[in-house]
Amino acid sequence: MLAKTGGGCKYHAVRYEAVETAFLRDADRVLGEMPAGDPGVIDAAVTEAEAAMQYVEDQRENLLDAIQTGASSALSERLKAVEKELIELQKDHEELLIQQADAAGPLLARKAADLRGVLRRKPLDRAAANALLRQLFSGMVVDYRGETRTLTLHWKQGGESIVAYEMKPA
């Protein structure tokens, strides 16, 4: 998935069926070993983002006060830059809040349970499975070079799970 999405890996075609079969075989184990993640890291990032937004908002207020006492093109340009920075900080903050919600234990458990249910239904609903996989994992790396070929699943809340999908022919 990382190579296809520009994740810095070189794209190499592998047999999809072997990877899918191995994942389906090991899905209960993978979902059972789902790491809890470290909500403290995300919480700290949210707090830091909020502090940065407050700092930039204070800068904005100071600039507005200065402009009211005597407008200048330099102050107006600085205000535009500060407002642009504030918009970017707000976007980053929103993304962190989404990550914070995604890392919450009950939500993760529900998504994992939903994925388990989708994977057990016959026929397999690949669209539903892929949608849930994208909610749980930030990326997947297929290593086709080793003696045992593996699929490494990177959990959004941190950590990884490994599934062996094929042995290299002797």
Secondary structure, DSSP 8 states (H G I E B T S, - for coil): -TTTTTSS-------HHHHHHHHHHHHHHHHHT-----HHHHHHHHHHHHHHHHHHHHHHHHHHHHHHHS--HHHHHHHHHHHHHHHHHHHHHHHHHHHHHHTSHHHHHHHHHHHHHHHHSSS--HHHHHHHHHHHEEEEEEE-SSSEEEEEEEETTS-EEEEEEEE---
